[in-house]
Amino acid sequence: MTVFQAFVLGLLQGITEFLPVSSSGHLVLAESVFRFSIDPLSMQSFNVLLHAGTLLALLFCYRDRWYRLLLSLFTNDTAHRRLLFFLILATIPGAVAGVLFEDVIANEFSTRTSVAVAFLVTAAVLVVGERAEQHRRMEHLSVGKVLLVGLAQAFALLPGLSRSGLTISAARIMQTDRSEALDFSFLMAVPIIAGASAMALRSLVTGTISLPSSSVVGIGFFSSFVASVLAIRFLRAFVVRHSLAWFSLYLVTASMLLLLLDL
C-alpha cells in the first residue's frame, strides 16, 4: 500500500463514516480497485485504525457534550446521566457482534455483490426512518427502544450497511427528533470505535495481523481525521433543513452500478 492509497482510503473513511452511505462498504470497493495483496483480516484491521481518525474527530467535535456527560456522574444532571447510561446500553449489541463475528464479516461479506445488496437495504431504511413522526429527545426513550438502536449498530458491522444511517433511522422510527437522533448516533459511535481500535492494536501487538509502514498508517489516520471533522459539521447543518432520505438516491444508483459490474 502506498502513501497516496492510504490518503485516499482515509478521506473515504472520514467522509462516508458519518454520511449515511457506509464507510465499510466504500472501503471494500476502494480496496477492490487498488487490488491490495493484504489478507482480509489485516485489511479490516487497517480500516479499524482509519476509524481511529474518526474517533478523534468525534471527541473533538463533541468535546463539550462528552464533558457534560461525564460530569453528570458527579452532579444532579439526571438528563445527561440517563443519556450516558443509554450510550453504554446501546454499545452492548455491537460490541458482542464484533467479538463473535469479526472473522466471518472480514472473509464472507467483503464482496462487491454483498456491498451492493447492503446499499439497497440502507437506502430502504433511510426512507422508512424519514417517514416516522419525530418529536422526542433520546433520554425520553425506554430501555428497550435504546437496545433496538444498539442492535441497528450491530447489523451495521456488515460492509454496505451504514452505521450512521441505520442508527439514526432506528432512533427516528422510535419517534426521535432528527437532530437528536444524529447526535446520539455520533455519540454512540465513540465506545464502539474505541473498542474496535483497541482490539486491532492488540492483534498488532500479538502479531496476529500485519500492517503497512507507520508513515502509511499515519497519513491514513490524518486524512481520516480531517475528513471526519468536515463531514460531521456538514451533516449536523444538513439535517436541520433536509431529509436523510436524499442519500438513498445515491445508494440505489451505486448499488445498481455494482450489480451491473458483476454481471
C-alpha positions in Angstrom: 0.0 0.0 0.0 1.3 3.4 -1.0 1.0 6.7 0.9 -1.3 8.0 -1.7 -3.6 5.0 -1.4 -3.7 5.4 2.4 -4.5 9.1 1.9 -7.4 8.2 -0.4 -8.7 5.5 2.0 -8.5 7.9 4.9 -10.5 10.5 3.1 -13.1 8.0 2.0 -13.4 6.7 5.6 -13.8 10.1 7.1 -16.4 11.3 4.6 -18.5 8.1 4.4 -18.4 7.2 8.2 -20.8 10.0 9.0 -22.8 10.5 5.8 -25.4 7.6 5.8 -23.7 5.7 2.9 -21.5 3.2 4.7 -17.8 3.7 5.2 -17.0 0.0 5.3 -18.8 -0.6 2.0 -16.9 2.1 0.3 -13.6 0.9 1.7 -14.3 -2.6 0.4 -14.9 -1.1 -3.1 -11.7 1.0 -2.9 -9.7 -2.0 -1.9 -11.0 -4.0 -4.8 -9.9 -1.1 -7.2 -6.5 -0.9 -5.6 -6.1 -4.7 -5.5 -4.1 -4.8 -2.3 -2.1 -8.0 -1.6 -3.1 -8.0 2.1 -5.1 -10.7 3.8 -8.7 -9.7 4.6 -8.2 -9.7 8.4 -5.2 -7.4 8.2 -7.0 -5.1 5.8 -10.0 -4.9 8.1 -7.7 -4.1 11.0 -6.1 -1.3 8.9 -9.6 0.0 8.3 -10.3 0.0 12.0 -7.2 2.1 12.5 -8.6 4.5 9.9 -11.7 4.6 12.1 -9.5 5.8 15.0 -9.1 9.0 13.0 -12.9 9.4 13.0 -12.9 8.6 16.8 -10.5 11.5 17.4 -12.8 13.7 15.2 -15.8 12.7 17.2 -14.1 13.5 20.5 -13.1 16.9 19.1 -16.4 17.9 17.7 -18.4 16.7 20.7 -15.9 17.6 23.4 -18.4 19.8 25.3 -21.1 17.2 25.2 -18.8 14.5 26.4 -17.7 16.8 29.2 -21.3 17.2 30.4 -22.0 13.5 30.1 -19.0 12.5 32.2 -19.6 15.4 34.7 -23.2 14.1 35.2 -21.8 11.2 37.2 -20.9 13.7 39.9 -23.7 16.2 39.6 -27.5 16.3 39.6 -27.7 16.5 35.8 -30.1 13.5 35.5 -30.8 14.1 31.8 -27.1 13.7 30.8 -26.7 10.8 33.3 -29.6 8.9 31.7 -28.2 9.7 28.2 -24.8 8.3 29.3 -26.4 5.1 30.5 -28.3 4.8 27.2 -25.0 5.2 25.3 -23.4 2.4 27.3 -26.5 0.2 26.8 -26.6 0.9 23.0 -23.0 -0.2 22.7 -23.5 -3.7 24.0 -25.1 -5.4 20.9 -22.4 -4.0 18.5 -19.6 -5.0 20.9 -20.8 -8.6 21.3 -21.4 -8.9 17.5 -17.9 -7.5 16.8 -16.2 -10.0 19.1 -18.2 -13.0 17.8 -18.3 -12.3 14.1 -15.2 -10.3 13.2 -13.6 -13.1 11.2 -16.8 -14.1 9.4 -17.5 -10.5 8.3 -13.9 -10.0 7.1 -13.9 -13.1 5.0 -17.5 -13.6 3.8 -19.1 -10.2 3.4 -16.5 -8.1 1.6 -17.6 -8.7 -2.0 -19.0 -6.1 -4.4 -22.3 -8.0 -4.7 -22.9 -8.2 -0.9 -22.0 -4.5 -0.6 -24.4 -3.7 -3.4 -27.3 -5.5 -1.7 -26.4 -3.8 1.6 -26.5 -0.4 -0.1 -30.1 -1.1 -1.1 -31.0 -2.2 2.4 -29.5 1.1 3.8 -31.4 3.1 1.2 -34.7 1.5 2.2 -34.1 2.0 5.9 -33.3 5.7 5.4 -36.6 6.2 3.6 -38.6 4.3 6.3 -36.9 6.3 9.1 -37.8 9.6 7.5 -41.4 8.7 7.2 -41.8 8.3 11.0 -43.2 11.1 13.2 -40.5 12.6 15.4 -40.7 14.8 18.4 -38.9 13.0 21.3 -35.5 13.5 22.9 -33.3 10.5 23.2 -33.2 10.5 27.0 -37.0 10.1 27.0 -36.9 6.7 25.2 -37.3 3.4 27.0 -34.5 0.9 27.6 -36.0 -1.5 25.1 -36.0 1.1 22.3 -32.4 2.1 23.0 -31.4 -1.5 22.8 -33.1 -1.7 19.3 -31.0 1.3 18.2 -27.9 -0.6 19.5 -29.0 -3.6 17.6 -29.1 -1.5 14.4 -25.4 -0.6 15.1 -24.6 -4.3 15.4 -26.1 -5.0 12.0 -24.0 -2.1 10.5 -20.8 -4.2 11.0 -21.7 -5.7 7.7 -20.0 -3.7 4.8 -22.5 -1.6 2.9 -24.9 -1.2 5.9 -24.3 2.4 7.1 -23.8 2.6 10.8 -25.0 6.2 11.0 -27.8 5.6 8.5 -29.2 2.6 10.4 -28.8 4.0 13.9 -30.2 7.4 13.0 -33.2 5.8 11.2 -33.8 3.4 14.1 -33.9 6.3 16.5 -36.2 8.2 14.1 -38.6 5.2 14.0 -38.7 5.4 17.8 -40.1 9.0 17.2 -36.9 10.8 18.0 -36.1 14.3 16.5 -33.7 14.2 13.6 -31.0 16.3 15.2 -31.3 14.3 18.5 -31.1 11.0 16.6 -28.0 12.2 14.7 -26.2 13.4 17.8 -27.0 10.1 19.6 -25.7 8.1 16.7 -22.4 10.0 16.6 -22.0 9.8 20.4 -22.7 6.1 20.5 -20.0 5.6 17.8 -17.3 6.6 20.3 -17.3 3.5 22.5 -17.7 1.0 19.6 -14.9 2.5 17.5 -12.7 2.8 20.6 -13.3 -0.9 21.4 -12.6 -2.0 17.8 -9.4 0.1 17.7 -8.2 -1.5 20.9 -8.8 -5.0 19.5 -6.9 -4.1 16.3 -4.0 -2.8 18.4 -4.0 -5.9 20.5 -3.9 -8.1 17.4 -1.0 -6.0 16.1 1.0 -6.3 19.3 0.5 -10.1 19.4 1.5 -10.5 15.8 -1.9 -11.8 14.7 -2.0 -9.2 11.9 0.5 -7.1 10.0 0.0 -3.5 8.8 1.7 -1.2 6.3 4.5 1.1 7.4 4.0 3.7 10.1 4.1 6.6 7.5 1.3 4.9 5.5 -0.8 4.3 8.6 -0.1 7.9 9.8 -1.2 9.5 6.6 -4.4 7.4 6.5 -5.2 8.4 10.1 -4.6 12.1 9.5 -6.7 12.3 6.3 -9.5 10.3 8.1 -9.5 12.8 11.0 -9.7 15.9 8.8 -12.4 14.5 6.5 -14.4 13.3 9.5 -14.4 16.7 11.1 -15.7 18.3 7.9 -18.3 15.5 7.4 -19.7 15.8 11.0 -20.1 19.6 10.7 -21.7 19.3 7.2 -24.2 16.7 8.3 -25.2 18.4 11.5 -26.0 21.5 9.4 -27.7 19.4 6.7 -30.2 17.6 8.9 -31.7 20.9 10.3 -33.4 21.5 7.0 -33.2 18.4 4.8 -34.2 14.7 4.9 -31.6 12.0 5.1 -33.7 10.1 2.5 -31.9 12.1 -0.2 -28.9 9.9 0.4 -30.9 6.8 -0.7 -30.8 8.1 -4.3 -27.0 7.8 -4.2 -27.1 4.4 -2.6 -29.5 2.9 -5.1 -27.5 4.3 -8.0 -24.3 2.9 -6.6 -25.9 -0.4 -5.9 -27.2 -0.7 -9.5 -23.8 0.1 -10.9 -22.0 -2.5 -8.7 -24.5 -5.2 -9.7 -24.0 -4.4 -13.4 -20.3 -4.7 -13.0 -20.7 -8.2 -11.5 -22.9 -9.4 -14.4 
